[in-house]
Amino acid sequence: MSDPQLTYRDPVAVLGLGPMGRALAATLISAGVPTTVWNRTPDRAEALVARGATAAPTVTGAVRAATLVITCLRNPAAVDSVLAGHDDWAGRTVVDVTTSRPDEARRLSDWADGHRVHLVKGAILTPTPTIGTPAAITLWCGDRPAFDAALPALATFGGTPAHLGADPGAAAAYDMALLDLFGTAVSGLTHAFALASAEGIDPRSFARYAAGIAPMLGEMTTRFADQLTEERFPGDLSTVASAHSGITHVIETADTHGIDSAVLRAARSVIARAVTAGHGEDGLARLARFLTPVRSG
């Protein structure tokens, strides 16, 4: 990672001081980057000011103090509202790391084009304690020259910043797919703990065995990616039909304890469609082709 103290001295403004916004601002300050901060609730800036930041009373004040503006807000609607609070954006670079859908990111790009703004859209995939450390994972897309110019500042956030291309929705697309994985994995984990507890299994005892699932998922991820790329789904390790049988047993067990099985039933319906279409002996990666109406096998 480049040394930001040697390579980046332009002033930066951070708009939005939630936990992630504060972490980003603190990292810039530690790297010696002149940093102005703004938040609707001004007292959130106090700790950053004590570390060397300048607090701006208005969005306009923050923007005028910087050539690079980072927006890290609750949602895209908040971004729109904040950006509307200043009327002269021409020539500036806006780096938006607010969580958004891909289509929302592309709409923001339309705004940037209309205001002669260089837009870099980012997704931060790791929690605030990782910011400024090698463990941070950040994805970026949009205006490549603007990204290259801002890279010394973005590199202070840690990890190895990756640029995914000109599509302003690319980082959000990765973010949404990964949040999909995380959300359904957490749902599955909590459901498994509920089922284990209902059967009288101590949570710590169950955890020793549940932890062994994670390495299996890592291997499956690489294998599924290869199979989906090659459009071949061998069932030598596991099959769609066996998954249908297994999940049915889980649903029945959950039902005996009155545990909500709606998510499991939704998953089984996808598996059942694949079996009905004649893919029961295929590998599990085949199921990805039964989740959209465009491709059904």
C-alpha positions in Angstrom: 0.0 0.0 0.0 1.3 3.5 -0.9 2.3 5.9 1.9 -0.6 8.4 1.9 1.5 10.9 4.0 3.9 11.2 1.0 1.4 10.9 -1.8 -1.8 12.6 -0.8 -2.1 16.1 0.5 -5.2 17.5 -1.1 -8.1 18.4 1.3 -10.8 15.8 1.8 -14.3 16.3 3.1 -16.3 13.5 4.8 -20.1 13.9 4.8 -21.8 11.7 7.2 -20.4 10.6 10.6 -22.1 7.3 11.4 -19.7 4.6 12.7 -18.2 4.0 9.2 -17.9 7.7 8.3 -16.1 8.3 11.6 -13.8 5.4 10.9 -12.9 6.7 7.4 -12.4 10.3 8.7 -10.2 9.1 11.6 -8.0 7.1 9.2 -7.5 10.0 6.9 -6.6 12.2 9.8 -4.1 9.7 11.0 -2.5 9.6 7.6 -2.0 13.3 7.6 -4.7 14.2 5.1 -6.4 17.6 5.7 -9.9 16.5 6.6 -13.1 18.5 7.0 -16.2 16.7 8.4 -19.9 17.4 8.4 -22.9 15.7 10.0 -26.5 16.7 10.6 -25.8 16.1 14.3 -22.7 18.3 14.9 -21.6 16.7 18.1 -20.6 13.6 16.3 -17.6 15.6 14.9 -16.2 16.5 18.3 -13.8 13.5 18.7 -12.5 14.0 15.1 -11.9 17.7 15.7 -9.9 16.8 18.8 -7.7 14.7 16.5 -7.2 17.4 13.9 -10.2 17.5 11.7 -12.1 20.7 10.8 -15.9 20.7 11.4 -18.0 22.4 8.8 -21.4 23.8 9.9 -22.9 23.2 6.5 -22.6 20.9 3.5 -21.5 23.9 1.4 -18.8 24.7 3.9 -17.4 21.2 3.8 -17.5 20.9 0.0 -15.8 24.3 -0.5 -13.0 23.1 1.8 -12.2 20.0 -0.3 -11.4 18.8 -3.8 -12.3 15.2 -2.8 -15.7 14.6 -1.1 -16.6 11.3 0.5 -20.3 10.6 1.2 -21.0 7.9 3.8 -24.7 8.2 4.7 -27.6 6.0 5.9 -29.1 5.4 2.4 -29.2 6.8 -1.1 -32.1 9.1 -0.3 -29.9 10.7 2.4 -27.1 11.1 -0.2 -29.5 12.9 -2.6 -30.6 15.2 0.1 -27.1 16.1 1.2 -25.9 16.6 -2.3 -28.8 18.9 -3.0 -27.5 21.1 -0.1 -24.7 22.5 -2.3 -25.1 23.9 -5.8 -21.6 24.1 -7.3 -20.0 20.7 -7.7 -18.2 21.2 -11.1 -14.7 19.7 -11.2 -14.9 17.9 -7.8 -14.5 14.2 -7.2 -17.3 12.5 -5.1 -16.5 9.2 -3.6 -19.7 7.6 -2.4 -19.5 4.6 -0.1 -23.2 4.6 1.0 -24.7 1.1 0.7 -27.0 1.1 -2.3 -28.5 -1.0 -5.0 -26.8 -1.1 -8.4 -29.6 0.9 -10.1 -29.3 3.5 -7.3 -25.6 3.8 -7.9 -26.2 4.3 -11.7 -28.7 7.0 -10.9 -26.1 8.8 -8.8 -23.8 8.6 -11.8 -26.4 10.4 -13.9 -26.5 13.1 -11.3 -22.7 13.4 -11.4 -22.7 13.7 -15.2 -25.3 16.5 -14.9 -23.2 18.4 -12.4 -19.8 17.8 -14.0 -18.7 15.7 -11.1 -16.1 12.8 -11.2 -17.9 10.0 -9.4 -16.2 7.0 -7.8 -18.6 4.5 -6.3 -17.4 2.3 -3.5 -18.4 -0.7 -1.4 -16.8 -1.4 2.0 -17.2 -5.1 2.6 -15.7 -5.3 6.1 -16.7 -3.7 9.5 -15.4 -0.5 11.0 -12.6 -2.1 13.1 -10.9 -3.2 9.9 -10.6 0.3 8.4 -7.0 1.3 8.1 -5.8 -2.3 8.5 -4.8 -5.0 5.9 -8.0 -6.8 6.8 -10.2 -4.1 5.1 -11.8 -5.1 1.8 -13.0 -2.3 -0.5 -14.3 -2.4 -4.0 -14.5 0.6 -6.3 -15.9 1.5 -9.8 -16.8 4.4 -12.0 -14.5 7.1 -13.2 -11.1 5.5 -13.5 -8.9 8.6 -13.8 -10.7 10.0 -10.7 -10.1 6.7 -8.9 -6.4 6.7 -9.8 -6.0 10.3 -8.6 -7.9 9.5 -5.3 -6.2 6.2 -4.7 -3.6 7.4 -2.2 -6.4 8.7 0.0 -8.6 5.6 -0.6 -5.6 3.3 0.2 -5.5 4.7 3.7 -8.7 2.8 4.4 -6.6 -0.4 4.3 -6.4 -3.6 2.3 -5.8 -3.5 -1.5 -8.4 -1.3 -3.2 -9.8 -3.0 -6.3 -11.3 -1.1 -9.3 -14.0 -3.2 -11.0 -14.5 -1.0 -14.1 -16.4 1.9 -15.5 -19.9 0.7 -14.6 -20.9 2.8 -11.5 -23.2 -0.1 -10.3 -20.4 -2.7 -10.3 -19.3 -2.3 -6.7 -22.9 -2.2 -5.5 -23.7 -5.4 -7.5 -20.9 -7.3 -5.7 -22.0 -5.8 -2.4 -25.6 -6.9 -2.8 -24.6 -10.4 -3.8 -22.3 -10.7 -0.9 -24.9 -9.3 1.5 -27.3 -11.9 0.1 -24.8 -14.6 1.0 -24.2 -13.1 4.5 -27.9 -12.6 5.2 -29.0 -16.1 4.2 -26.0 -17.6 6.0 -26.9 -15.8 9.3 -30.5 -16.8 8.8 -29.5 -20.4 8.4 -27.1 -20.3 11.4 -29.7 -18.9 13.7 -32.3 -21.4 12.5 -29.9 -24.2 13.1 -29.2 -23.0 16.7 -33.0 -22.8 17.3 -33.5 -26.4 16.0 -30.5 -27.7 18.0 -31.8 -26.0 21.2 -35.2 -27.4 20.6 -33.6 -30.9 20.5 -31.9 -30.2 23.8 -28.4 -29.6 22.4 -26.2 -27.2 24.3 -25.4 -24.2 22.0 -21.6 -24.4 22.7 -21.6 -28.1 22.0 -23.4 -27.5 18.7 -21.1 -24.7 17.8 -18.1 -27.1 17.8 -19.6 -29.0 14.9 -21.4 -26.1 13.1 -18.0 -24.3 12.8 -16.9 -27.1 10.5 -19.5 -26.0 7.8 -17.5 -22.8 7.0 -14.5 -24.6 5.3 -17.0 -26.7 3.3 -18.7 -23.6 2.0 -15.3 -22.1 0.9 -14.6 -25.2 -1.2 -18.1 -25.2 -2.6 -17.9 -21.5 -3.6 -14.9 -22.2 -5.9 -16.4 -25.4 -7.3 -19.8 -23.8 -8.0 -18.1 -20.8 -9.7 -16.3 -23.2 -12.0 -19.4 -25.2 -12.8 -21.6 -22.2 -13.5 -18.9 -20.8 -15.8 -18.6 -24.1 -17.7 -22.4 -24.8 -17.5 -21.7 -28.4 -16.3 -23.1 -29.7 -13.0 -21.7 -33.1 -12.1 -23.5 -34.8 -9.2 -20.5 -36.8 -8.0 -20.3 -35.1 -4.6 -23.9 -34.3 -3.9 -27.1 -34.1 -5.9 -30.2 -31.9 -6.1 -32.4 -34.9 -5.3 -30.5 -35.7 -2.1 -30.8 -32.0 -1.1 -34.5 -32.2 -1.6 -34.7 -35.2 0.7 -32.4 -33.7 3.3 -34.2 -30.3 3.5 -37.6 -32.1 3.8 -36.3 -33.9 6.9 -35.2 -30.6 8.4 -38.6 -29.0 7.7 -40.4 -31.9 9.3 -38.2 -31.7 12.4 -38.6 -27.9 12.7 -42.4 -28.4 12.3 -42.5 -30.8 15.2 -41.1 -28.1 17.5 -43.2 -25.2 16.0 -40.1 -23.5 14.6 -40.7 -21.3 11.6 -39.8 -23.2 8.5 -40.9 -20.6 5.8 -37.4 -20.0 4.6 -36.6 -23.7 4.3 -39.9 -24.2 2.4 -38.9 -21.5 0.0 -35.6 -23.1 -0.6 -37.2 -26.5 -1.1 -39.5 -25.1 -3.7 -36.5 -24.1 -5.8 -35.0 -27.5 -5.4 -38.3 -29.1 -6.3 -38.5 -27.2 -9.6 -35.0 -28.4 -10.5 -36.0 -32.0 -9.7 -39.2 -31.7 -11.8 -37.2 -30.3 -14.7 -35.1 -33.5 -14.7 -32.0 -32.3 -12.9 -32.3 -34.4 -9.7 -28.9 -36.1 -10.4 -27.1 -32.8 -11.1 -24.8 -31.1 -8.6 -26.1 -28.3 -6.3 -24.7 -25.5 -8.4 -27.5 -26.2 -10.9 -29.9 -24.6 -8.4 -28.6 -21.1 -9.3 -30.2 -21.5 -12.7 -33.7 -22.0 -11.1 -33.8 -18.7 -9.2 -34.5 -16.4 -12.1 -37.2 -16.6 -14.8 -34.7 -15.9 -17.5 -32.8 -19.1 -17.2 -34.5 -22.2 -15.9 -32.0 -24.9 -16.8 
